[in-house]
Amino acid sequence: MNTVAAQGIAPASPWFNRHFNMNPATFDFEIGVPVAQPVTAAGRVRPSELPVVIAHAT
């Protein structure tokens, strides 16, 4: 959140967690902060995008 704020960018909605691996030996995850403009990589912060998901009614 400090990196986003330092770049003059405000979160567009609440942050979220994306879990890759959870077991007693490893807890691998990333924290996402939705933003309306690009974020420049800094330190451990890396910009990324989630794939578009279209929900179908059944």
Secondary structure, DSSP 8 states (H G I E B T S, - for coil): -HHHHHTT--BSS--EEEEEEESSS-EEEEEE--BSS----BTTB-------------
